[in-house]
Amino acid sequence: MSLVDDFRAEHVRIEAGLVAAEAVSADPMKLLAQLQAMRADVLVHFNKKDALYPALSAQCTKVADAAGAHLTRIFESNMTVQSAAVKRFFEGLENATPAVRASSFRTVATVIRQRFGTEESAVFPIYNRTFKGEKAA
């Protein structure tokens, strides 16, 4: 299984957690419990993703894929900002009021889903093209 396959499997697992959180979002205690249950997976996933972009950019440069390197640097910049916001939300769950937590969750869920879609359609193909069986460092 490649790194991209691992990420796709994590996307499915995190999406299932988002759906479960949406199902209980009207109940502040259940929402908090679901988000707490997801926290470790989300934080680990986003930390691994933060490491992906520099490795992918370096690989694009190594294989002389200038377009891939350029796109990866653009994505890295955007994804770093998104990653920081998602991690801040999950790290601060207990500090938010129930209303702010519920509102912020809706925004964070949208950001996560959009990010996953972008990565699967634009970033993962660059990874597959440039690594061709190699593992990211």
Secondary structure, DSSP 8 states (H G I E B T S, - for coil): --HHHHHHHHHHHHHHHHHHHHHTTTSHHHHHHHHHHHHHHHHHHHHHHHHHHHHHHHHHHHTT-HHHHHHHHHHHHHHHHHHHHHHHHHHTGGGS-HHHHHHHHHHHHHHHHHHHHHIIIIIHHHHHHHHTT----
